[in-house]
Amino acid sequence: MNNNDVMKKLRVAMKFTDDDIIKVLELANFRMTKTEVGAIFRADDHPNFKPCGDQILRNFLNGLIIYTRGPRDGSGKQGAGVPKPFKGEDKAE
């Protein structure tokens, strides 16, 4: 299983869109365009396929931690509480 497969599985599990993934990456101070994100999820044989590097996966996981736990406070501990959905979105089913 490569990094692209991990990203695909996390995307499905979290029900994220490309915009959600970009916002999670921005929480880790990592910027990607929607085109670059889409290239990660393409089939391996597609001409616009882009392998997901370790840096992208690492920053996505760090952003996902911030998204679910909240940002660190001044004491070095993670913020407590329920994660908030992105602005303007309601993740109700």
PyMOL Python script that loads the backbone (N, CA, C, O; Angstrom):
from pymol import cmd

cmd.read_pdbstr("""\
ATOM      1  N   MET A   1       0.853  -1.176   0.000  1.00  0.00           N
ATOM      2  CA  MET A   1       0.000   0.000   0.000  1.00  0.00           C
ATOM      3  C   MET A   1       0.901   1.242   0.000  1.00  0.00           C
ATOM      4  O   MET A   1       1.772   1.390   0.857  1.00  0.00           O
ATOM      5  N   ASN A   2       0.678   2.116  -0.963  1.00  0.00           N
ATOM      6  CA  ASN A   2       1.494   3.326  -1.055  1.00  0.00           C
ATOM      7  C   ASN A   2       0.744   4.531  -0.464  1.00  0.00           C
ATOM      8  O   ASN A   2      -0.397   4.410  -0.019  1.00  0.00           O
ATOM      9  N   ASN A   3       1.404   5.685  -0.470  1.00  0.00           N
ATOM     10  CA  ASN A   3       0.818   6.895   0.117  1.00  0.00           C
ATOM     11  C   ASN A   3      -0.472   7.313  -0.585  1.00  0.00           C
ATOM     12  O   ASN A   3      -1.388   7.823   0.059  1.00  0.00           O
ATOM     13  N   ASN A   4      -0.551   7.100  -1.903  1.00  0.00           N
ATOM     14  CA  ASN A   4      -1.774   7.450  -2.627  1.00  0.00           C
ATOM     15  C   ASN A   4      -2.947   6.615  -2.129  1.00  0.00           C
ATOM     16  O   ASN A   4      -4.055   7.128  -1.971  1.00  0.00           O
ATOM     17  N   ASP A   5      -2.706   5.330  -1.882  1.00  0.00           N
ATOM     18  CA  ASP A   5      -3.765   4.456  -1.373  1.00  0.00           C
ATOM     19  C   ASP A   5      -4.220   4.898   0.014  1.00  0.00           C
ATOM     20  O   ASP A   5      -5.413   4.874   0.314  1.00  0.00           O
ATOM     21  N   VAL A   6      -3.274   5.301   0.862  1.00  0.00           N
ATOM     22  CA  VAL A   6      -3.615   5.774   2.211  1.00  0.00           C
ATOM     23  C   VAL A   6      -4.479   7.027   2.120  1.00  0.00           C
ATOM     24  O   VAL A   6      -5.483   7.147   2.822  1.00  0.00           O
ATOM     25  N   MET A   7      -4.086   7.960   1.253  1.00  0.00           N
ATOM     26  CA  MET A   7      -4.866   9.190   1.088  1.00  0.00           C
ATOM     27  C   MET A   7      -6.273   8.885   0.576  1.00  0.00           C
ATOM     28  O   MET A   7      -7.244   9.483   1.040  1.00  0.00           O
ATOM     29  N   LYS A   8      -6.390   7.956  -0.381  1.00  0.00           N
ATOM     30  CA  LYS A   8      -7.703   7.595  -0.922  1.00  0.00           C
ATOM     31  C   LYS A   8      -8.590   7.001   0.162  1.00  0.00           C
ATOM     32  O   LYS A   8      -9.773   7.330   0.246  1.00  0.00           O
ATOM     33  N   LYS A   9      -8.029   6.128   0.991  1.00  0.00           N
ATOM     34  CA  LYS A   9      -8.817   5.487   2.045  1.00  0.00           C
ATOM     35  C   LYS A   9      -9.240   6.499   3.109  1.00  0.00           C
ATOM     36  O   LYS A   9     -10.367   6.444   3.599  1.00  0.00           O
ATOM     37  N   LEU A  10      -8.340   7.428   3.472  1.00  0.00           N
ATOM     38  CA  LEU A  10      -8.694   8.462   4.445  1.00  0.00           C
ATOM     39  C   LEU A  10      -9.758   9.397   3.882  1.00  0.00           C
ATOM     40  O   LEU A  10     -10.653   9.832   4.606  1.00  0.00           O
ATOM     41  N   ARG A  11      -9.662   9.700   2.607  1.00  0.00           N
ATOM     42  CA  ARG A  11     -10.657  10.574   1.971  1.00  0.00           C
ATOM     43  C   ARG A  11     -12.050   9.959   2.047  1.00  0.00           C
ATOM     44  O   ARG A  11     -13.020  10.648   2.364  1.00  0.00           O
ATOM     45  N   VAL A  12     -12.148   8.670   1.757  1.00  0.00           N
ATOM     46  CA  VAL A  12     -13.437   7.983   1.804  1.00  0.00           C
ATOM     47  C   VAL A  12     -13.930   7.867   3.244  1.00  0.00           C
ATOM     48  O   VAL A  12     -15.104   8.110   3.523  1.00  0.00           O
ATOM     49  N   ALA A  13     -13.032   7.497   4.157  1.00  0.00           N
ATOM     50  CA  ALA A  13     -13.422   7.304   5.556  1.00  0.00           C
ATOM     51  C   ALA A  13     -13.925   8.597   6.193  1.00  0.00           C
ATOM     52  O   ALA A  13     -14.868   8.573   6.984  1.00  0.00           O
ATOM     53  N   MET A  14     -13.303   9.720   5.854  1.00  0.00           N
ATOM     54  CA  MET A  14     -13.681  11.007   6.442  1.00  0.00           C
ATOM     55  C   MET A  14     -14.737  11.739   5.609  1.00  0.00           C
ATOM     56  O   MET A  14     -15.217  12.798   6.014  1.00  0.00           O
ATOM     57  N   LYS A  15     -15.100  11.183   4.453  1.00  0.00           N
ATOM     58  CA  LYS A  15     -16.073  11.800   3.546  1.00  0.00           C
ATOM     59  C   LYS A  15     -15.646  13.215   3.150  1.00  0.00           C
ATOM     60  O   LYS A  15     -16.454  14.142   3.148  1.00  0.00           O
ATOM     61  N   PHE A  16     -14.365  13.362   2.816  1.00  0.00           N
ATOM     62  CA  PHE A  16     -13.799  14.651   2.449  1.00  0.00           C
ATOM     63  C   PHE A  16     -13.914  14.888   0.950  1.00  0.00           C
ATOM     64  O   PHE A  16     -13.803  13.960   0.149  1.00  0.00           O
ATOM     65  N   THR A  17     -14.137  16.142   0.587  1.00  0.00           N
ATOM     66  CA  THR A  17     -14.046  16.581  -0.800  1.00  0.00           C
ATOM     67  C   THR A  17     -12.635  17.128  -1.022  1.00  0.00           C
ATOM     68  O   THR A  17     -11.842  17.211  -0.084  1.00  0.00           O
ATOM     69  N   ASP A  18     -12.329  17.499  -2.256  1.00  0.00           N
ATOM     70  CA  ASP A  18     -11.022  18.105  -2.535  1.00  0.00           C
ATOM     71  C   ASP A  18     -10.832  19.377  -1.718  1.00  0.00           C
ATOM     72  O   ASP A  18      -9.742  19.630  -1.206  1.00  0.00           O
ATOM     73  N   ASP A  19     -11.890  20.177  -1.593  1.00  0.00           N
ATOM     74  CA  ASP A  19     -11.798  21.418  -0.819  1.00  0.00           C
ATOM     75  C   ASP A  19     -11.518  21.134   0.656  1.00  0.00           C
ATOM     76  O   ASP A  19     -10.755  21.860   1.293  1.00  0.00           O
ATOM     77  N   ASP A  20     -12.130  20.084   1.200  1.00  0.00           N
ATOM     78  CA  ASP A  20     -11.879  19.716   2.596  1.00  0.00           C
ATOM     79  C   ASP A  20     -10.419  19.315   2.790  1.00  0.00           C
ATOM     80  O   ASP A  20      -9.802  19.681   3.790  1.00  0.00           O
ATOM     81  N   ILE A  21      -9.874  18.575   1.850  1.00  0.00           N
ATOM     82  CA  ILE A  21      -8.478  18.139   1.945  1.00  0.00           C
ATOM     83  C   ILE A  21      -7.547  19.345   1.890  1.00  0.00           C
ATOM     84  O   ILE A  21      -6.558  19.399   2.621  1.00  0.00           O
ATOM     85  N   ILE A  22      -7.853  20.305   1.034  1.00  0.00           N
ATOM     86  CA  ILE A  22      -7.043  21.524   0.953  1.00  0.00           C
ATOM     87  C   ILE A  22      -7.086  22.273   2.278  1.00  0.00           C
ATOM     88  O   ILE A  22      -6.058  22.772   2.736  1.00  0.00           O
ATOM     89  N   LYS A  23      -8.257  22.361   2.900  1.00  0.00           N
ATOM     90  CA  LYS A  23      -8.391  23.060   4.181  1.00  0.00           C
ATOM     91  C   LYS A  23      -7.637  22.341   5.290  1.00  0.00           C
ATOM     92  O   LYS A  23      -7.030  22.989   6.143  1.00  0.00           O
ATOM     93  N   VAL A  24      -7.667  21.008   5.291  1.00  0.00           N
ATOM     94  CA  VAL A  24      -6.921  20.244   6.297  1.00  0.00           C
ATOM     95  C   VAL A  24      -5.421  20.465   6.104  1.00  0.00           C
ATOM     96  O   VAL A  24      -4.692  20.630   7.082  1.00  0.00           O
ATOM     97  N   LEU A  25      -4.957  20.469   4.861  1.00  0.00           N
ATOM     98  CA  LEU A  25      -3.542  20.727   4.599  1.00  0.00           C
ATOM     99  C   LEU A  25      -3.148  22.136   5.039  1.00  0.00           C
ATOM    100  O   LEU A  25      -2.039  22.342   5.531  1.00  0.00           O
ATOM    101  N   GLU A  26      -4.046  23.105   4.865  1.00  0.00           N
ATOM    102  CA  GLU A  26      -3.753  24.476   5.290  1.00  0.00           C
ATOM    103  C   GLU A  26      -3.649  24.584   6.807  1.00  0.00           C
ATOM    104  O   GLU A  26      -2.937  25.451   7.315  1.00  0.00           O
ATOM    105  N   LEU A  27      -4.353  23.711   7.544  1.00  0.00           N
ATOM    106  CA  LEU A  27      -4.217  23.704   9.002  1.00  0.00           C
ATOM    107  C   LEU A  27      -2.792  23.357   9.418  1.00  0.00           C
ATOM    108  O   LEU A  27      -2.336  23.767  10.485  1.00  0.00           O
ATOM    109  N   ALA A  28      -2.090  22.600   8.575  1.00  0.00           N
ATOM    110  CA  ALA A  28      -0.695  22.241   8.833  1.00  0.00           C
ATOM    111  C   ALA A  28       0.263  23.189   8.099  1.00  0.00           C
ATOM    112  O   ALA A  28       1.444  22.880   7.943  1.00  0.00           O
ATOM    113  N   ASN A  29      -0.248  24.339   7.651  1.00  0.00           N
ATOM    114  CA  ASN A  29       0.540  25.339   6.922  1.00  0.00           C
ATOM    115  C   ASN A  29       1.188  24.759   5.667  1.00  0.00           C
ATOM    116  O   ASN A  29       2.352  25.033   5.374  1.00  0.00           O
ATOM    117  N   PHE A  30       0.428  23.959   4.934  1.00  0.00           N
ATOM    118  CA  PHE A  30       0.902  23.363   3.688  1.00  0.00           C
ATOM    119  C   PHE A  30      -0.122  23.685   2.613  1.00  0.00           C
ATOM    120  O   PHE A  30      -1.308  23.398   2.779  1.00  0.00           O
ATOM    121  N   ARG A  31       0.321  24.272   1.524  1.00  0.00           N
ATOM    122  CA  ARG A  31      -0.603  24.703   0.481  1.00  0.00           C
ATOM    123  C   ARG A  31      -0.493  23.796  -0.748  1.00  0.00           C
ATOM    124  O   ARG A  31       0.598  23.460  -1.209  1.00  0.00           O
ATOM    125  N   MET A  32      -1.668  23.418  -1.255  1.00  0.00           N
ATOM    126  CA  MET A  32      -1.768  22.671  -2.506  1.00  0.00           C
ATOM    127  C   MET A  32      -2.964  23.204  -3.267  1.00  0.00           C
ATOM    128  O   MET A  32      -3.932  23.675  -2.669  1.00  0.00           O
ATOM    129  N   THR A  33      -2.896  23.128  -4.578  1.00  0.00           N
ATOM    130  CA  THR A  33      -4.033  23.541  -5.391  1.00  0.00           C
ATOM    131  C   THR A  33      -4.993  22.368  -5.552  1.00  0.00           C
ATOM    132  O   THR A  33      -4.648  21.217  -5.285  1.00  0.00           O
ATOM    133  N   LYS A  34      -6.199  22.688  -5.993  1.00  0.00           N
ATOM    134  CA  LYS A  34      -7.207  21.650  -6.213  1.00  0.00           C
ATOM    135  C   LYS A  34      -6.748  20.688  -7.316  1.00  0.00           C
ATOM    136  O   LYS A  34      -7.043  19.494  -7.261  1.00  0.00           O
ATOM    137  N   THR A  35      -6.041  21.199  -8.298  1.00  0.00           N
ATOM    138  CA  THR A  35      -5.523  20.364  -9.379  1.00  0.00           C
ATOM    139  C   THR A  35      -4.499  19.362  -8.861  1.00  0.00           C
ATOM    140  O   THR A  35      -4.516  18.193  -9.248  1.00  0.00           O
ATOM    141  N   GLU A  36      -3.604  19.822  -7.983  1.00  0.00           N
ATOM    142  CA  GLU A  36      -2.595  18.925  -7.415  1.00  0.00           C
ATOM    143  C   GLU A  36      -3.239  17.847  -6.553  1.00  0.00           C
ATOM    144  O   GLU A  36      -2.825  16.689  -6.585  1.00  0.00           O
ATOM    145  N   VAL A  37      -4.254  18.231  -5.782  1.00  0.00           N
ATOM    146  CA  VAL A  37      -4.952  17.252  -4.945  1.00  0.00           C
ATOM    147  C   VAL A  37      -5.655  16.229  -5.827  1.00  0.00           C
ATOM    148  O   VAL A  37      -5.598  15.030  -5.553  1.00  0.00           O
ATOM    149  N   GLY A  38      -6.316  16.692  -6.880  1.00  0.00           N
ATOM    150  CA  GLY A  38      -7.002  15.778  -7.784  1.00  0.00           C
ATOM    151  C   GLY A  38      -6.054  14.800  -8.454  1.00  0.00           C
ATOM    152  O   GLY A  38      -6.424  13.654  -8.709  1.00  0.00           O
ATOM    153  N   ALA A  39      -4.828  15.240  -8.745  1.00  0.00           N
ATOM    154  CA  ALA A  39      -3.847  14.369  -9.397  1.00  0.00           C
ATOM    155  C   ALA A  39      -3.430  13.213  -8.492  1.00  0.00           C
ATOM    156  O   ALA A  39      -3.073  12.141  -8.981  1.00  0.00           O
ATOM    157  N   ILE A  40      -3.472  13.422  -7.187  1.00  0.00           N
ATOM    158  CA  ILE A  40      -3.107  12.365  -6.240  1.00  0.00           C
ATOM    159  C   ILE A  40      -4.124  11.229  -6.278  1.00  0.00           C
ATOM    160  O   ILE A  40      -3.767  10.068  -6.073  1.00  0.00           O
ATOM    161  N   PHE A  41      -5.387  11.556  -6.540  1.00  0.00           N
ATOM    162  CA  PHE A  41      -6.451  10.556  -6.495  1.00  0.00           C
ATOM    163  C   PHE A  41      -6.746   9.923  -7.855  1.00  0.00           C
ATOM    164  O   PHE A  41      -7.692   9.144  -7.975  1.00  0.00           O
ATOM    165  N   ARG A  42      -5.966  10.237  -8.865  1.00  0.00           N
ATOM    166  CA  ARG A  42      -6.163   9.636 -10.184  1.00  0.00           C
ATOM    167  C   ARG A  42      -5.607   8.214 -10.213  1.00  0.00           C
ATOM    168  O   ARG A  42      -4.840   7.811  -9.339  1.00  0.00           O
ATOM    169  N   ALA A  43      -6.009   7.472 -11.230  1.00  0.00           N
ATOM    170  CA  ALA A  43      -5.497   6.110 -11.417  1.00  0.00           C
ATOM    171  C   ALA A  43      -4.003   6.170 -11.750  1.00  0.00           C
ATOM    172  O   ALA A  43      -3.523   7.141 -12.335  1.00  0.00           O
ATOM    173  N   ASP A  44      -3.289   5.125 -11.371  1.00  0.00           N
ATOM    174  CA  ASP A  44      -1.837   5.087 -11.572  1.00  0.00           C
ATOM    175  C   ASP A  44      -1.426   5.249 -13.033  1.00  0.00           C
ATOM    176  O   ASP A  44      -0.358   5.790 -13.319  1.00  0.00           O
ATOM    177  N   ASP A  45      -2.258   4.788 -13.951  1.00  0.00           N
ATOM    178  CA  ASP A  45      -1.898   4.846 -15.365  1.00  0.00           C
ATOM    179  C   ASP A  45      -2.383   6.116 -16.066  1.00  0.00           C
ATOM    180  O   ASP A  45      -2.159   6.279 -17.265  1.00  0.00           O
ATOM    181  N   HIS A  46      -3.036   7.008 -15.342  1.00  0.00           N
ATOM    182  CA  HIS A  46      -3.524   8.263 -15.929  1.00  0.00           C
ATOM    183  C   HIS A  46      -2.336   9.191 -16.193  1.00  0.00           C
ATOM    184  O   HIS A  46      -1.403   9.232 -15.391  1.00  0.00           O
ATOM    185  N   PRO A  47      -2.355   9.937 -17.305  1.00  0.00           N
ATOM    186  CA  PRO A  47      -1.213  10.815 -17.605  1.00  0.00           C
ATOM    187  C   PRO A  47      -1.000  11.936 -16.584  1.00  0.00           C
ATOM    188  O   PRO A  47       0.123  12.419 -16.440  1.00  0.00           O
ATOM    189  N   ASN A  48      -2.040  12.357 -15.879  1.00  0.00           N
ATOM    190  CA  ASN A  48      -1.903  13.433 -14.893  1.00  0.00           C
ATOM    191  C   ASN A  48      -1.755  12.918 -13.468  1.00  0.00           C
ATOM    192  O   ASN A  48      -1.882  13.687 -12.515  1.00  0.00           O
ATOM    193  N   PHE A  49      -1.488  11.622 -13.314  1.00  0.00           N
ATOM    194  CA  PHE A  49      -1.298  11.041 -11.986  1.00  0.00           C
ATOM    195  C   PHE A  49      -0.067  11.648 -11.323  1.00  0.00           C
ATOM    196  O   PHE A  49       0.956  11.869 -11.971  1.00  0.00           O
ATOM    197  N   LYS A  50      -0.180  11.916 -10.011  1.00  0.00           N
ATOM    198  CA  LYS A  50       0.954  12.440  -9.250  1.00  0.00           C
ATOM    199  C   LYS A  50       1.144  11.558  -8.024  1.00  0.00           C
ATOM    200  O   LYS A  50       0.207  11.382  -7.245  1.00  0.00           O
ATOM    201  N   PRO A  51       2.337  10.999  -7.834  1.00  0.00           N
ATOM    202  CA  PRO A  51       2.559  10.204  -6.625  1.00  0.00           C
ATOM    203  C   PRO A  51       2.492  11.095  -5.387  1.00  0.00           C
ATOM    204  O   PRO A  51       2.993  12.219  -5.389  1.00  0.00           O
ATOM    205  N   CYS A  52       1.875  10.582  -4.345  1.00  0.00           N
ATOM    206  CA  CYS A  52       1.760  11.319  -3.085  1.00  0.00           C
ATOM    207  C   CYS A  52       3.042  11.096  -2.297  1.00  0.00           C
ATOM    208  O   CYS A  52       3.323   9.982  -1.856  1.00  0.00           O
ATOM    209  N   GLY A  53       3.804  12.142  -2.125  1.00  0.00           N
ATOM    210  CA  GLY A  53       5.062  12.033  -1.395  1.00  0.00           C
ATOM    211  C   GLY A  53       4.844  11.968   0.109  1.00  0.00           C
ATOM    212  O   GLY A  53       3.747  12.212   0.611  1.00  0.00           O
ATOM    213  N   ASP A  54       5.909  11.633   0.807  1.00  0.00           N
ATOM    214  CA  ASP A  54       5.846  11.539   2.265  1.00  0.00           C
ATOM    215  C   ASP A  54       5.490  12.882   2.901  1.00  0.00           C
ATOM    216  O   ASP A  54       4.775  12.923   3.903  1.00  0.00           O
ATOM    217  N   GLN A  55       5.986  13.981   2.324  1.00  0.00           N
ATOM    218  CA  GLN A  55       5.717  15.304   2.881  1.00  0.00           C
ATOM    219  C   GLN A  55       4.228  15.642   2.810  1.00  0.00           C
ATOM    220  O   GLN A  55       3.680  16.210   3.754  1.00  0.00           O
ATOM    221  N   ILE A  56       3.577  15.302   1.715  1.00  0.00           N
ATOM    222  CA  ILE A  56       2.143  15.585   1.573  1.00  0.00           C
ATOM    223  C   ILE A  56       1.348  14.774   2.583  1.00  0.00           C
ATOM    224  O   ILE A  56       0.477  15.313   3.266  1.00  0.00           O
ATOM    225  N   LEU A  57       1.642  13.478   2.682  1.00  0.00           N
ATOM    226  CA  LEU A  57       0.920  12.622   3.623  1.00  0.00           C
ATOM    227  C   LEU A  57       1.162  13.067   5.058  1.00  0.00           C
ATOM    228  O   LEU A  57       0.228  13.117   5.858  1.00  0.00           O
ATOM    229  N   ARG A  58       2.415  13.392   5.393  1.00  0.00           N
ATOM    230  CA  ARG A  58       2.743  13.843   6.751  1.00  0.00           C
ATOM    231  C   ARG A  58       1.967  15.114   7.108  1.00  0.00           C
ATOM    232  O   ARG A  58       1.399  15.209   8.196  1.00  0.00           O
ATOM    233  N   ASN A  59       1.942  16.081   6.203  1.00  0.00           N
ATOM    234  CA  ASN A  59       1.225  17.325   6.477  1.00  0.00           C
ATOM    235  C   ASN A  59      -0.279  17.109   6.535  1.00  0.00           C
ATOM    236  O   ASN A  59      -0.965  17.763   7.321  1.00  0.00           O
ATOM    237  N   PHE A  60      -0.805  16.200   5.715  1.00  0.00           N
ATOM    238  CA  PHE A  60      -2.230  15.900   5.787  1.00  0.00           C
ATOM    239  C   PHE A  60      -2.575  15.277   7.140  1.00  0.00           C
ATOM    240  O   PHE A  60      -3.577  15.645   7.753  1.00  0.00           O
ATOM    241  N   LEU A  61      -1.759  14.343   7.603  1.00  0.00           N
ATOM    242  CA  LEU A  61      -2.021  13.709   8.902  1.00  0.00           C
ATOM    243  C   LEU A  61      -1.900  14.717  10.045  1.00  0.00           C
ATOM    244  O   LEU A  61      -2.697  14.687  10.983  1.00  0.00           O
ATOM    245  N   ASN A  62      -0.911  15.610   9.974  1.00  0.00           N
ATOM    246  CA  ASN A  62      -0.786  16.649  11.000  1.00  0.00           C
ATOM    247  C   ASN A  62      -1.986  17.592  10.970  1.00  0.00           C
ATOM    248  O   ASN A  62      -2.489  17.979  12.025  1.00  0.00           O
ATOM    249  N   GLY A  63      -2.446  17.963   9.792  1.00  0.00           N
ATOM    250  CA  GLY A  63      -3.636  18.801   9.670  1.00  0.00           C
ATOM    251  C   GLY A  63      -4.879  18.090  10.160  1.00  0.00           C
ATOM    252  O   GLY A  63      -5.760  18.712  10.752  1.00  0.00           O
ATOM    253  N   LEU A  64      -4.960  16.788   9.918  1.00  0.00           N
ATOM    254  CA  LEU A  64      -6.100  15.999  10.378  1.00  0.00           C
ATOM    255  C   LEU A  64      -6.138  15.934  11.903  1.00  0.00           C
ATOM    256  O   LEU A  64      -7.216  15.948  12.498  1.00  0.00           O
ATOM    257  N   ILE A  65      -4.977  15.864  12.534  1.00  0.00           N
ATOM    258  CA  ILE A  65      -4.904  15.893  13.999  1.00  0.00           C
ATOM    259  C   ILE A  65      -5.435  17.224  14.512  1.00  0.00           C
ATOM    260  O   ILE A  65      -6.215  17.254  15.464  1.00  0.00           O
ATOM    261  N   ILE A  66      -5.022  18.317  13.894  1.00  0.00           N
ATOM    262  CA  ILE A  66      -5.498  19.639  14.310  1.00  0.00           C
ATOM    263  C   ILE A  66      -6.998  19.755  14.072  1.00  0.00           C
ATOM    264  O   ILE A  66      -7.712  20.326  14.895  1.00  0.00           O
ATOM    265  N   TYR A  67      -7.484  19.217  12.951  1.00  0.00           N
ATOM    266  CA  TYR A  67      -8.911  19.273  12.625  1.00  0.00           C
ATOM    267  C   TYR A  67      -9.744  18.512  13.653  1.00  0.00           C
ATOM    268  O   TYR A  67     -10.804  18.985  14.062  1.00  0.00           O
ATOM    269  N   THR A  68      -9.275  17.341  14.073  1.00  0.00           N
ATOM    270  CA  THR A  68     -10.072  16.519  14.988  1.00  0.00           C
ATOM    271  C   THR A  68      -9.887  16.908  16.445  1.00  0.00           C
ATOM    272  O   THR A  68     -10.859  16.918  17.201  1.00  0.00           O
ATOM    273  N   ARG A  69      -8.662  17.227  16.862  1.00  0.00           N
ATOM    274  CA  ARG A  69      -8.392  17.533  18.272  1.00  0.00           C
ATOM    275  C   ARG A  69      -8.433  19.020  18.591  1.00  0.00           C
ATOM    276  O   ARG A  69      -8.679  19.408  19.732  1.00  0.00           O
ATOM    277  N   GLY A  70      -8.197  19.831  17.606  1.00  0.00           N
ATOM    278  CA  GLY A  70      -8.095  21.266  17.828  1.00  0.00           C
ATOM    279  C   GLY A  70      -6.638  21.667  17.926  1.00  0.00           C
ATOM    280  O   GLY A  70      -5.766  20.816  18.104  1.00  0.00           O
ATOM    281  N   PRO A  71      -6.369  22.957  17.811  1.00  0.00           N
ATOM    282  CA  PRO A  71      -4.974  23.417  17.866  1.00  0.00           C
ATOM    283  C   PRO A  71      -4.411  23.296  19.274  1.00  0.00           C
ATOM    284  O   PRO A  71      -5.150  23.244  20.257  1.00  0.00           O
ATOM    285  N   ARG A  72      -3.086  23.252  19.347  1.00  0.00           N
ATOM    286  CA  ARG A  72      -2.431  23.217  20.655  1.00  0.00           C
ATOM    287  C   ARG A  72      -2.624  24.567  21.340  1.00  0.00           C
ATOM    288  O   ARG A  72      -2.582  25.620  20.703  1.00  0.00           O
ATOM    289  N   ASP A  73      -2.835  24.508  22.655  1.00  0.00           N
ATOM    290  CA  ASP A  73      -2.892  25.762  23.404  1.00  0.00           C
ATOM    291  C   ASP A  73      -1.481  26.100  23.883  1.00  0.00           C
ATOM    292  O   ASP A  73      -0.536  25.388  23.546  1.00  0.00           O
ATOM    293  N   GLY A  74      -1.323  27.156  24.649  1.00  0.00           N
ATOM    294  CA  GLY A  74      -0.014  27.615  25.094  1.00  0.00           C
ATOM    295  C   GLY A  74       0.718  26.636  25.991  1.00  0.00           C
ATOM    296  O   GLY A  74       1.944  26.701  26.083  1.00  0.00           O
ATOM    297  N   SER A  75       0.009  25.725  26.661  1.00  0.00           N
ATOM    298  CA  SER A  75       0.650  24.801  27.593  1.00  0.00           C
ATOM    299  C   SER A  75       1.253  23.584  26.902  1.00  0.00           C
ATOM    300  O   SER A  75       1.866  22.745  27.562  1.00  0.00           O
ATOM    301  N   GLY A  76       1.092  23.475  25.597  1.00  0.00           N
ATOM    302  CA  GLY A  76       1.631  22.329  24.883  1.00  0.00           C
ATOM    303  C   GLY A  76       0.665  21.169  24.803  1.00  0.00           C
ATOM    304  O   GLY A  76       0.995  20.131  24.229  1.00  0.00           O
ATOM    305  N   LYS A  77      -0.530  21.322  25.372  1.00  0.00           N
ATOM    306  CA  LYS A  77      -1.535  20.266  25.318  1.00  0.00           C
ATOM    307  C   LYS A  77      -2.498  20.553  24.179  1.00  0.00           C
ATOM    308  O   LYS A  77      -2.730  21.707  23.816  1.00  0.00           O
ATOM    309  N   GLN A  78      -3.052  19.488  23.623  1.00  0.00           N
ATOM    310  CA  GLN A  78      -4.037  19.658  22.565  1.00  0.00           C
ATOM    311  C   GLN A  78      -5.306  20.263  23.141  1.00  0.00           C
ATOM    312  O   GLN A  78      -5.663  19.985  24.286  1.00  0.00           O
ATOM    313  N   GLY A  79      -5.986  21.083  22.362  1.00  0.00           N
ATOM    314  CA  GLY A  79      -7.246  21.674  22.790  1.00  0.00           C
ATOM    315  C   GLY A  79      -8.321  20.614  22.926  1.00  0.00           C
ATOM    316  O   GLY A  79      -8.395  19.691  22.115  1.00  0.00           O
ATOM    317  N   ALA A  80      -9.144  20.743  23.937  1.00  0.00           N
ATOM    318  CA  ALA A  80     -10.222  19.776  24.152  1.00  0.00           C
ATOM    319  C   ALA A  80     -11.478  20.253  23.451  1.00  0.00           C
ATOM    320  O   ALA A  80     -11.593  21.426  23.094  1.00  0.00           O
ATOM    321  N   GLY A  81     -12.400  19.359  23.258  1.00  0.00           N
ATOM    322  CA  GLY A  81     -13.683  19.735  22.686  1.00  0.00           C
ATOM    323  C   GLY A  81     -13.995  18.953  21.437  1.00  0.00           C
ATOM    324  O   GLY A  81     -13.184  18.173  20.938  1.00  0.00           O
ATOM    325  N   VAL A  82     -15.185  19.184  20.952  1.00  0.00           N
ATOM    326  CA  VAL A  82     -15.670  18.502  19.764  1.00  0.00           C
ATOM    327  C   VAL A  82     -15.144  19.227  18.538  1.00  0.00           C
ATOM    328  O   VAL A  82     -15.167  20.457  18.500  1.00  0.00           O
ATOM    329  N   PRO A  83     -14.669  18.494  17.528  1.00  0.00           N
ATOM    330  CA  PRO A  83     -14.190  19.177  16.327  1.00  0.00           C
ATOM    331  C   PRO A  83     -15.318  19.919  15.638  1.00  0.00           C
ATOM    332  O   PRO A  83     -16.454  19.446  15.587  1.00  0.00           O
ATOM    333  N   LYS A  84     -14.991  21.083  15.110  1.00  0.00           N
ATOM    334  CA  LYS A  84     -15.985  21.907  14.429  1.00  0.00           C
ATOM    335  C   LYS A  84     -15.890  21.660  12.931  1.00  0.00           C
ATOM    336  O   LYS A  84     -14.791  21.497  12.402  1.00  0.00           O
ATOM    337  N   PRO A  85     -17.026  21.629  12.238  1.00  0.00           N
ATOM    338  CA  PRO A  85     -16.966  21.484  10.782  1.00  0.00           C
ATOM    339  C   PRO A  85     -16.384  22.748  10.162  1.00  0.00           C
ATOM    340  O   PRO A  85     -16.337  23.798  10.803  1.00  0.00           O
ATOM    341  N   PHE A  86     -15.943  22.641   8.917  1.00  0.00           N
ATOM    342  CA  PHE A  86     -15.422  23.802   8.226  1.00  0.00           C
ATOM    343  C   PHE A  86     -16.514  24.850   8.111  1.00  0.00           C
ATOM    344  O   PHE A  86     -17.699  24.519   8.077  1.00  0.00           O
ATOM    345  N   LYS A  87     -16.116  26.114   8.050  1.00  0.00           N
ATOM    346  CA  LYS A  87     -17.079  27.214   7.989  1.00  0.00           C
ATOM    347  C   LYS A  87     -18.031  27.034   6.816  1.00  0.00           C
ATOM    348  O   LYS A  87     -17.614  26.718   5.701  1.00  0.00           O
ATOM    349  N   GLY A  88     -19.305  27.240   7.083  1.00  0.00           N
ATOM    350  CA  GLY A  88     -20.307  27.179   6.036  1.00  0.00           C
ATOM    351  C   GLY A  88     -20.726  25.778   5.650  1.00  0.00           C
ATOM    352  O   GLY A  88     -21.492  25.601   4.703  1.00  0.00           O
ATOM    353  N   GLU A  89     -20.244  24.788   6.361  1.00  0.00           N
ATOM    354  CA  GLU A  89     -20.580  23.413   6.017  1.00  0.00           C
ATOM    355  C   GLU A  89     -21.180  22.717   7.219  1.00  0.00           C
ATOM    356  O   GLU A  89     -20.781  22.951   8.360  1.00  0.00           O
ATOM    357  N   ASP A  90     -22.132  21.868   6.946  1.00  0.00           N
ATOM    358  CA  ASP A  90     -22.726  21.044   7.991  1.00  0.00           C
ATOM    359  C   ASP A  90     -22.577  19.604   7.549  1.00  0.00           C
ATOM    360  O   ASP A  90     -23.151  19.203   6.536  1.00  0.00           O
ATOM    361  N   LYS A  91     -21.820  18.828   8.288  1.00  0.00           N
ATOM    362  CA  LYS A  91     -21.539  17.446   7.907  1.00  0.00           C
ATOM    363  C   LYS A  91     -22.614  16.486   8.404  1.00  0.00           C
ATOM    364  O   LYS A  91     -22.335  15.303   8.602  1.00  0.00           O
ATOM    365  N   ALA A  92     -23.849  16.976   8.610  1.00  0.00           N
ATOM    366  CA  ALA A  92     -24.941  16.107   9.061  1.00  0.00           C
ATOM    367  C   ALA A  92     -25.305  15.141   7.945  1.00  0.00           C
ATOM    368  O   ALA A  92     -25.188  15.463   6.763  1.00  0.00           O
ATOM    369  N   GLU A  93     -25.738  13.977   8.329  1.00  0.00           N
ATOM    370  CA  GLU A  93     -26.063  12.953   7.333  1.00  0.00           C
ATOM    371  C   GLU A  93     -27.513  12.937   7.017  1.00  0.00           C
ATOM    372  O   GLU A  93     -27.957  12.134   6.196  1.00  0.00           O
TER     373      GLU A  93
END
""", "prot")
cmd.dss("prot")
cmd.show_as("cartoon", "prot")
cmd.util.cbc("prot")
cmd.orient("prot")
